[in-house]
Amino acid sequence: MKKLVVLLVATLAFACTPKNPEGEKATTTDSATVSAAEGTEVALNTAASKIIWTGSKVSGSHTGAVTLKSGALFVKDGAVTGGNFVADLSTITNTDMQGEYSDKLVGHLKSEDFFDIAKFPEATFEITSVTAGAEAGKVTISGNLTMRGVTKNITFPATVTEATETSVRAAADFNVLREDWGLVYTGMADDLISKEFNLKIELVAGVGA
């Protein structure tokens, strides 16, 4: 009987444990010094660039977008050397639902439980280092990510498909541990929210910016 009870408890605990979104987890450390980037500054094309977010919970997942309001990438000798961008958190959207449920989710994300955009309307990212990988176009990027007034340095893999003095294209797909930035809302007891959320970032800089 005791074994059955233990098995039931373990099964229920597993069933109530949210699965993190797919994506490699970024390494998080304390904020780092941002040095002046070398090379040519190429302004971000905010209309062509994208930030897609995914959050999951026991019962499923939600996806949406955030608009970039400004930014730039720096290029020297065909390689990205630095950069930065600012995301306007008031533009958070949800793309997997419509109507009342979508509006409630977006409103909750903007509230004090999550990003608290009344106090912290922007999120910023500043590259602190770019390290070339073993394959062409593959790099490891480290940078200071600021949300809710908290700055942490994150490191994640990225792909650069174009890097000239007039045009840059780069993309990354990674997870961050939200509690590192004070995003500690856990969700309902029977529908807990995963501790990580995923960011898919596509940056386009140059022509048309």
FENHU-V951667 format. One record per backbone hydrogen bond with DSSP energy under -1.0 kcal/mol. NH is the residue of the N-H (numbers start at 1). CO is the residue of the C=O. E is the energy in kcal/mol with one decimal. If there is no record, write none. Layout:
NH|CO|E ; NH|CO|E
This chain:
5|1|-2.3 ; 6|2|-2.5 ; 7|3|-2.4 ; 8|4|-2.5 ; 9|5|-2.6 ; 10|6|-2.5 ; 11|7|-2.4 ; 12|8|-2.6 ; 13|9|-2.5 ; 14|10|-2.3 ; 15|11|-2.3 ; 16|12|-1.5 ; 17|14|-1.3 ; 26|175|-3.3 ; 27|155|-2.1 ; 29|153|-2.9 ; 40|75|-3.0 ; 42|73|-3.4 ; 44|71|-2.6 ; 45|204|-3.4 ; 46|44|-1.1 ; 49|45|-1.6 ; 50|202|-2.7 ; 52|200|-2.8 ; 53|64|-2.0 ; 54|198|-1.9 ; 55|62|-2.5 ; 57|60|-3.4 ; 58|192|-1.7 ; 60|57|-1.2 ; 62|55|-3.1 ; 64|53|-2.1 ; 66|51|-1.8 ; 69|86|-2.8 ; 70|86|-1.1 ; 72|84|-2.3 ; 73|42|-2.4 ; 74|82|-2.5 ; 75|40|-2.2 ; 76|79|-2.6 ; 79|76|-1.2 ; 81|74|-2.6 ; 84|72|-2.4 ; 85|125|-2.0 ; 86|70|-2.4 ; 87|123|-3.3 ; 88|67|-2.6 ; 89|121|-2.0 ; 91|88|-1.8 ; 92|89|-1.4 ; 93|65|-2.3 ; 95|63|-3.2 ; 103|99|-2.4 ; 104|100|-2.4 ; 105|101|-2.0 ; 106|102|-2.5 ; 107|103|-2.5 ; 108|104|-2.2 ; 109|105|-2.5 ; 110|106|-1.7 ; 114|111|-1.4 ; 115|109|-2.3 ; 116|111|-2.7 ; 117|110|-1.6 ; 119|116|-1.5 ; 120|116|-2.5 ; 123|87|-1.9 ; 124|146|-1.6 ; 125|85|-2.1 ; 126|144|-1.7 ; 127|83|-2.7 ; 128|142|-3.0 ; 129|142|-1.8 ; 131|140|-2.7 ; 133|138|-3.2 ; 138|135|-1.8 ; 139|158|-2.5 ; 140|131|-2.7 ; 141|156|-2.7 ; 142|129|-2.4 ; 143|154|-2.0 ; 144|126|-2.5 ; 145|152|-3.3 ; 146|124|-2.7 ; 147|150|-2.2 ; 150|147|-2.6 ; 152|145|-2.2 ; 153|29|-2.2 ; 154|143|-2.9 ; 155|27|-1.9 ; 156|141|-2.3 ; 158|139|-2.6 ; 159|171|-2.9 ; 160|137|-3.2 ; 161|169|-1.6 ; 162|169|-1.4 ; 164|167|-2.6 ; 168|205|-2.6 ; 169|162|-2.3 ; 170|203|-2.2 ; 171|159|-2.3 ; 172|201|-2.2 ; 174|199|-2.2 ; 175|24|-2.4 ; 176|197|-2.3 ; 178|195|-2.1 ; 180|177|-1.8 ; 181|178|-1.9 ; 182|179|-1.6 ; 183|178|-1.8 ; 184|182|-1.4 ; 191|188|-1.7 ; 193|186|-2.7 ; 194|56|-2.8 ; 197|176|-2.0 ; 198|54|-2.8 ; 199|174|-3.1 ; 200|52|-2.8 ; 201|172|-2.5 ; 202|50|-2.7 ; 203|170|-3.1 ; 205|168|-2.8 ; 206|43|-2.3 ; 209|206|-2.6
